[in-house]
Amino acid sequence: QVQVVESGGGLVQAGDSLSLSCTASTLKNIMGLGWSRQPPGEQRDLVAYITTGGSLTYADSVKGRFTISWDDAKNTVSLQMNTLKPSDTGVYYCFARHYLIGGQERDFWGRGTQVTVGS
């Protein structure tokens, strides 16, 4: 089992910045950490993902505004969100992608943190 804990989030205004942090209990057999978000009444979609080797993936809607990176702190990634929009509102969930024998993967999820962007 891998425990994932998020921190950050809150209420901001459009155009503001906000930073989220995510810490995994271990990076053993972990391929990467990422963030997904779930707007009210919608499905959960990927926002950003970083592998342990540093490869990056971003949703088109956040490219140029959000940056995911490994922190100096052990087992932690940050999601820096700039120029926030009301459409960025939602619950942000961090996940750790775990490599399983046979090439399969399993995602371990945090409990989520609310981000609300006012207009």
HUTA-V661332 format. One record per residue. RES is the residue in one small letter. NEAR is the number of other C-alpha atoms within 8 Angstrom. D_CENTER is the distance of its C-alpha to the mean C-alpha in Angstrom with 1 decimal. Layout:
res:RES near:NEAR d_center:D_CENTER
res:RES near:NEAR d_center:D_CENTER
This chain:
res:q near:3 d_center:18.9
res:v near:8 d_center:15.6
res:q near:10 d_center:14.4
res:v near:14 d_center:10.8
res:v near:10 d_center:10.7
res:e near:14 d_center:8.5
res:s near:8 d_center:10.5
res:g near:9 d_center:11.0
res:g near:11 d_center:11.2
res:g near:8 d_center:14.7
res:l near:8 d_center:17.2
res:v near:11 d_center:17.8
res:q near:10 d_center:20.0
res:a near:11 d_center:19.7
res:g near:8 d_center:19.5
res:d near:9 d_center:18.0
res:s near:10 d_center:15.1
res:l near:10 d_center:12.5
res:s near:10 d_center:10.2
res:l near:11 d_center:7.5
res:s near:11 d_center:7.9
res:c near:12 d_center:7.1
res:t near:11 d_center:10.4
res:a near:12 d_center:11.8
res:s near:8 d_center:15.5
res:t near:8 d_center:16.5
res:l near:7 d_center:15.8
res:k near:4 d_center:18.9
res:n near:7 d_center:18.7
res:i near:12 d_center:15.0
res:m near:10 d_center:14.3
res:g near:11 d_center:10.8
res:l near:14 d_center:7.3
res:g near:12 d_center:4.3
res:w near:13 d_center:2.0
res:s near:13 d_center:5.4
res:r near:12 d_center:7.7
res:q near:12 d_center:11.3
res:p near:11 d_center:14.0
res:p near:5 d_center:17.2
res:g near:5 d_center:19.3
res:e near:6 d_center:17.1
res:q near:6 d_center:15.3
res:r near:8 d_center:11.6
res:d near:7 d_center:10.5
res:l near:11 d_center:8.1
res:v near:11 d_center:6.5
res:a near:13 d_center:5.9
res:y near:13 d_center:6.9
res:i near:14 d_center:9.2
res:t near:10 d_center:12.2
res:t near:9 d_center:14.2
res:g near:5 d_center:16.7
res:g near:6 d_center:14.6
res:s near:7 d_center:14.4
res:l near:9 d_center:11.9
res:t near:7 d_center:11.0
res:y near:10 d_center:10.2
res:a near:9 d_center:11.3
res:d near:5 d_center:14.7
res:s near:4 d_center:14.2
res:v near:9 d_center:11.9
res:k near:8 d_center:13.7
res:g near:5 d_center:15.6
res:r near:9 d_center:13.8
res:f near:10 d_center:10.2
res:t near:10 d_center:9.9
res:i near:12 d_center:7.6
res:s near:8 d_center:10.1
res:w near:8 d_center:11.5
res:d near:9 d_center:13.1
res:d near:5 d_center:16.8
res:a near:5 d_center:16.1
res:k near:6 d_center:16.2
res:n near:11 d_center:13.4
res:t near:12 d_center:10.8
res:v near:12 d_center:8.1
res:s near:13 d_center:7.7
res:l near:12 d_center:6.2
res:q near:11 d_center:9.7
res:m near:11 d_center:10.5
res:n near:10 d_center:14.2
res:t near:9 d_center:16.8
res:l near:13 d_center:15.0
res:k near:12 d_center:16.8
res:p near:10 d_center:17.7
res:s near:5 d_center:16.2
res:d near:10 d_center:12.6
res:t near:11 d_center:13.6
res:g near:11 d_center:12.0
res:v near:11 d_center:10.3
res:y near:12 d_center:6.5
res:y near:13 d_center:6.0
res:c near:16 d_center:4.4
res:f near:13 d_center:6.9
res:a near:15 d_center:9.5
res:r near:12 d_center:11.8
res:h near:12 d_center:15.3
res:y near:11 d_center:18.3
res:l near:9 d_center:21.4
res:i near:5 d_center:25.0
res:g near:4 d_center:26.2
res:g near:6 d_center:23.2
res:q near:7 d_center:21.2
res:e near:8 d_center:17.5
res:r near:8 d_center:16.0
res:d near:8 d_center:12.5
res:f near:12 d_center:12.2
res:w near:10 d_center:10.1
res:g near:11 d_center:9.7
res:r near:8 d_center:11.7
res:g near:9 d_center:9.4
res:t near:12 d_center:10.0
res:q near:10 d_center:12.0
res:v near:13 d_center:11.8
res:t near:12 d_center:15.3
res:v near:14 d_center:16.7
res:g near:9 d_center:20.5
res:s near:6 d_center:22.8
